[in-house]
């Protein structure tokens, strides 16, 4: 009863300095804004929950995310965590407008971004009116890298995103990339997972140490970014089972072409006259560096930003075979046949205690993943 009374009207949560930071919406308001969470207004779905387009009473469009897991936190604890997330501001992160925490409902309200996500525009099968020329792709890749570097290296305690993928990269009117869903792991129960079971979705971005052992560090985000970077340059999804088997997995195909000295064949053929082939190949090599088998071989995100912008060079001798999902047939991403335990153990040789793992903060605690 107390919860219902608290959220009968739109209000705001005050931060430590007294500023109103998080607007509180009633469940009724958000139902009306989204036409009762109508399927026609559904614009996305991920492991954290479904997203609906809504229009508030003042005519402002918003994106309404209904969290899929019932939080064990009380209202006050939930809002405390949410206020901390709302304090995180960066050009390449989405802006939290407010939330709803009535009864068992846990709903987040974000600014609505007109150009949707990379998954639906650059990689979507239905096509898009947006022209992703090379300079636009550079802007997106560097922007996403800067956003992740901010979460990893400028926030205390650091935030590990855990689900970097094309559908979580939103684009504003100017095609500036905005990372969504950061910090949401704090809002879910300890035994909840945000990882999708759809092979063609999240799994293709998962670092093997995360997919198999549930081990989450900054380096697992960096692996995911590496896969995303390959998608941005190639203009295709990381997994496409409609292609011939040898071309189904983008990371594996990129590695093969790199070994053959034919890396330029990975670049999107639809790119126009502004394409810088050398720069595109450099981006692909950075993607391979980010997906190295051993976590210690993956660069941190501030280094990745400097590599992408050309401020820092790197040696191709540091590029070794990346960790690929086809190494782990028990994840059921290839023929569905399972390797025996001995084969799986040998493939996991790089996940030893000698790999560099960074200390877990309160937002970095490893979670067990159910794939």
C-alpha positions in Angstrom: 0.0 0.0 0.0 2.8 2.4 0.8 4.3 1.9 -2.7 1.0 2.8 -4.4 0.6 5.9 -2.2 4.2 7.0 -2.9 3.8 6.9 -6.7 0.3 8.1 -7.3 1.7 11.3 -8.9 4.7 12.1 -11.0 7.5 13.2 -8.7 11.3 13.2 -8.5 14.0 11.6 -6.4 16.4 14.0 -4.9 20.2 13.4 -5.0 22.6 14.2 -2.3 22.9 17.8 -3.4 19.1 18.3 -3.4 18.8 18.3 -7.2 15.9 16.5 -8.8 17.5 13.8 -10.9 15.1 10.9 -11.5 11.5 11.6 -12.4 9.0 9.1 -11.0 6.1 8.0 -13.2 3.0 6.1 -12.1 2.3 2.7 -13.8 -1.0 4.2 -15.1 0.9 7.1 -16.8 3.2 4.7 -18.6 0.4 2.4 -19.6 -1.4 5.3 -21.3 1.8 6.6 -22.9 2.4 3.2 -24.6 -1.3 2.4 -25.2 -1.2 -0.4 -22.6 2.3 -1.5 -23.8 0.8 -2.3 -27.1 2.7 -4.7 -29.4 2.4 -2.0 -32.1 4.5 0.3 -30.0 7.2 -2.3 -29.2 10.5 -1.2 -30.6 12.9 -3.7 -29.1 13.5 -6.6 -26.8 16.6 -7.8 -25.0 17.6 -9.8 -22.0 16.9 -7.0 -19.6 13.3 -6.5 -20.9 11.0 -5.2 -23.6 11.1 -1.6 -24.9 8.1 0.4 -26.1 7.7 3.8 -27.7 5.6 6.1 -25.7 4.3 9.6 -25.7 4.0 11.5 -22.4 1.1 13.8 -21.6 3.2 16.8 -22.6 3.8 15.2 -26.0 7.4 14.2 -25.4 8.3 10.9 -27.0 10.1 8.4 -24.8 11.4 4.9 -24.8 9.9 2.8 -22.0 11.8 -0.3 -20.9 9.9 -2.9 -18.8 12.5 -4.9 -16.8 12.0 -8.6 -17.3 13.2 -9.8 -13.9 11.3 -9.0 -10.8 13.6 -7.1 -8.5 14.1 -8.3 -5.0 15.0 -4.8 -4.0 12.6 -2.6 -2.1 11.5 0.7 -3.7 14.1 2.7 -1.8 17.0 0.5 -2.7 15.9 0.4 -6.4 15.7 4.2 -6.6 19.0 4.6 -4.9 20.7 2.5 -7.5 18.8 4.2 -10.2 19.8 7.7 -9.0 23.4 6.6 -9.1 23.0 5.5 -12.7 21.2 8.7 -13.7 24.2 10.7 -12.5 26.3 9.1 -15.3 26.4 11.5 -18.1 28.3 11.2 -21.4 27.8 12.1 -25.0 27.8 8.4 -26.0 25.4 7.1 -23.3 21.6 7.2 -23.3 19.9 9.6 -20.9 17.6 8.2 -18.2 14.5 10.3 -17.9 12.7 8.5 -15.0 11.3 5.3 -13.8 8.3 3.5 -12.2 8.6 1.3 -9.1 5.0 0.5 -8.2 4.4 -2.8 -6.6 6.4 -5.4 -8.5 6.8 -3.2 -11.6 10.3 -1.9 -12.4 10.2 0.3 -15.5 12.8 2.7 -16.9 12.1 5.7 -19.1 14.7 7.0 -21.5 14.9 9.7 -24.1 13.6 8.4 -27.4 16.2 8.3 -30.2 14.8 8.8 -33.7 17.2 6.5 -35.6 16.7 3.4 -33.5 19.6 0.9 -33.1 22.5 -0.3 -35.2 20.9 -3.7 -35.3 17.8 -2.4 -37.0 19.4 0.2 -39.3 23.0 -0.8 -40.4 22.5 -4.6 -39.8 18.7 -4.9 -40.2 17.4 -7.1 -43.0 14.6 -4.7 -43.8 17.0 -2.0 -44.8 17.2 1.6 -43.8 17.1 5.1 -45.3 20.2 6.0 -43.4 23.3 6.2 -45.4 26.1 4.7 -43.4 29.1 6.0 -45.3 32.6 5.4 -44.0 33.0 8.6 -42.0 29.7 7.9 -40.3 30.9 4.4 -39.3 34.1 5.8 -38.0 32.1 8.3 -35.9 29.9 5.4 -34.5 32.8 3.1 -33.8 34.9 5.8 -32.0 31.8 7.1 -30.1 30.9 3.6 -28.8 34.5 3.0 -27.8 34.6 6.3 -25.9 31.4 5.5 -24.1 32.7 2.1 -22.9 36.0 3.7 -21.9 34.1 6.2 -19.8 32.2 3.4 -18.0 35.3 1.3 -17.4 37.8 4.0 -16.5 36.1 7.2 -15.4 33.3 5.8 -13.2 33.9 4.7 -9.6 33.2 2.0 -9.1 33.6 1.0 -12.8 30.6 -0.3 -14.7 30.9 -3.4 -16.8 28.2 -3.3 -19.4 27.9 -7.1 -19.9 25.8 -6.8 -23.1 27.6 -4.7 -25.7 25.9 -5.5 -29.0 24.3 -3.7 -32.0 20.8 -3.6 -30.5 22.2 -1.7 -27.5 23.8 1.0 -29.7 21.2 3.6 -30.4 21.5 6.5 -32.8 20.2 10.1 -32.3 19.2 12.5 -35.1 22.8 13.2 -35.9 23.8 9.5 -35.9 25.8 10.0 -32.7 25.9 6.6 -31.0 24.4 6.2 -27.5 25.0 3.0 -25.4 21.9 1.8 -23.7 21.4 -0.7 -20.8 24.6 0.3 -18.9 24.4 -0.3 -15.2 21.2 -2.4 -15.3 22.9 -5.4 -13.8 22.7 -3.6 -10.5 18.9 -3.5 -10.7 18.4 -7.3 -11.1 18.3 -10.1 -8.6 21.7 -11.8 -8.1 20.5 -15.0 -9.8 19.1 -13.2 -12.9 20.7 -13.2 -16.2 20.3 -10.7 -19.1 22.0 -12.9 -21.6 19.7 -13.9 -24.5 19.4 -17.6 -25.5 19.2 -16.7 -29.1 22.4 -17.8 -30.8 22.2 -15.2 -33.5 21.8 -12.5 -31.0 23.8 -11.9 -27.8 25.8 -15.2 -27.8 27.8 -14.1 -30.8 29.2 -11.2 -28.8 30.0 -13.1 -25.7 33.6 -13.6 -24.7 34.1 -17.4 -24.1 35.2 -16.9 -20.5 31.8 -15.3 -19.9 29.7 -17.7 -22.0 31.3 -20.8 -20.4 32.3 -19.8 -16.9 30.1 -16.7 -16.2 33.3 -14.7 -15.6 32.7 -11.0 -16.2 35.5 -8.4 -16.4 36.1 -5.3 -18.4 37.9 -7.6 -20.9 34.6 -9.4 -21.7 33.1 -6.0 -22.7 36.2 -5.4 -24.9 35.7 -8.7 -26.6 32.0 -7.8 -27.4 33.2 -4.4 -28.7 35.6 -6.2 -31.0 32.8 -8.2 -32.6 30.7 -5.1 -32.9 33.5 -3.3 -34.6 33.7 -6.1 -37.2 30.0 -5.7 -37.8 30.3 -1.9 -38.3 33.0 -2.3 -40.9 31.5 -5.3 -42.7 27.8 -4.1 -42.5 26.7 -7.6 -41.5 25.6 -9.5 -38.4 28.2 -11.5 -36.5 26.2 -14.7 -37.2 24.2 -15.5 -40.3 23.2 -19.2 -40.7 21.8 -18.6 -44.1 25.3 -18.3 -45.5 27.6 -21.2 -46.4 29.0 -22.7 -43.3 32.5 -21.3 -43.7 31.0 -17.7 -43.9 28.4 -17.9 -41.2 30.5 -16.5 -38.3 31.9 -13.1 -39.0 34.8 -13.3 -36.5 36.0 -16.6 -37.9 35.7 -15.4 -41.5 37.7 -12.2 -40.6 40.5 -14.2 -39.1 40.7 -16.5 -42.1 40.9 -13.5 -44.5 43.5 -11.8 -42.2 45.7 -14.9 -42.4 45.2 -15.0 -46.2 46.2 -11.3 -46.5 42.7 -10.6 -48.0 41.2 -8.5 -45.1 39.8 -6.0 -47.5 37.2 -8.6 -48.6 35.5 -8.2 -45.2 34.7 -4.5 -45.8 31.1 -3.7 -46.7 30.9 -3.7 -50.5 28.1 -1.0 -50.3 30.5 1.6 -49.0 31.0 4.5 -51.3 33.7 6.8 -52.5 34.7 8.1 -49.0 36.0 4.6 -48.0 39.5 4.6 -46.7 40.5 1.0 -47.2 43.6 1.2 -45.1 41.7 2.7 -42.2 38.9 0.1 -42.5 41.5 -2.7 -42.5 43.1 -1.2 -39.4 39.7 -1.2 -37.7 39.3 -4.9 -38.5 42.7 -5.6 -37.0 41.7 -3.7 -33.9 38.6 -5.9 -33.8 40.8 -9.0 -33.9 43.0 -7.6 -31.1 39.9 -7.0 -28.9 38.8 -10.6 -29.4 42.0 -12.3 -28.5 41.7 -15.7 -26.8 43.7 -14.7 -23.7 42.1 -11.8 -21.9 45.5 -10.3 -21.1 46.1 -9.8 -24.8 43.0 -7.6 -25.3 43.8 -3.8 -25.0 41.8 -1.7 -22.5 39.2 0.6 -23.9 41.1 3.9 -23.7 43.9 2.3 -25.7 41.3 1.1 -28.2 40.0 4.7 -28.6 43.6 5.9 -29.3 44.1 3.1 -31.8 40.9 3.9 -33.6 41.7 7.6 -33.8 45.3 6.9 -35.0 46.9 8.3 -31.9 48.4 5.0 -31.0 50.0 2.4 -33.3 50.0 -1.3 -32.7 52.0 -4.3 -33.9 50.2 -6.8 -36.1 52.5 -9.4 -34.4 50.3 -9.0 -31.3 47.3 -10.4 -33.3 46.9 -14.1 -32.7 43.9 -16.3 -33.4 40.9 -14.9 -31.6 38.6 -16.9 -29.4 35.6 -18.1 -31.5 32.3 -19.6 -30.6 32.8 -22.4 -33.1 35.5 -23.7 -30.7 32.8 -24.5 -28.3 30.3 -26.8 -29.9 28.5 -27.4 -26.7 27.2 -23.9 -27.0 25.2 -25.3 -29.9 26.1 -22.6 -32.4 27.2 -24.8 -35.2 26.0 -28.3 -36.1 24.4 -28.9 -32.7 26.8 -31.7 -32.0 28.6 -31.6 -28.7 32.3 -32.1 -28.2 33.2 -34.3 -25.3 34.5 -32.9 -22.1 38.2 -33.4 -23.0 38.0 -31.5 -26.2 36.2 -28.6 -24.5 38.8 -28.5 -21.8 41.7 -28.3 -24.3 39.9 -25.5 -26.1 39.7 -23.6 -22.8 43.5 -23.6 -22.3 43.7 -19.9 -22.4 41.2 -19.4 -19.6 43.9 -20.1 -16.9 44.6 -18.2 -13.8 47.5 -16.6 -15.5 45.1 -14.5 -17.6 44.8 -10.9 -16.6 41.6 -10.4 -14.6 40.8 -7.1 -13.0 39.3 -6.9 -9.5 35.6 -7.0 -9.4 33.8 -3.9 -8.0 30.3 -4.1 -6.7 29.0 -3.9 -10.2 31.5 -6.5 -11.5 30.6 -9.5 -9.5 30.6 -12.6 -11.8 27.2 -14.1 -12.6 26.4 -17.5 -13.8 24.9 -17.5 -17.2 22.3 -19.9 -18.5 22.8 -20.2 -22.2 
